[in-house]
C-alpha cells in the first residue's frame, strides 16, 4: 500500500489527507441520501426500530419559532 520509495513524510501526509477528504465526502453523500430517503419514505424507516438512532441523538426536525 505504501511505496518504500515514497516514505517522505510530506508525501505520506498529503496522501492520507486526500484519502480522508474522499472518505468524508463519501460519508456526507451517503448521509444526504439517507436523509432524502427517510423524507420520502417515513413509514418504511419508522418500522425498523433496530436501525434507528437513539432518541437523544436524533436531530431536531421541527423547531418552534423562538420569539
HELIX and SHEET records of a PDB file:
HELIX    1   1 UNK A    4  UNK A    6  5                                   3    
HELIX    2   2 UNK A    9  UNK A   40  1                                  32    
HELIX    3   3 UNK A   42  UNK A   47  1                                   6    
HELIX    4   4 UNK A   55  UNK A   57  5                                   3    
END                                                                             
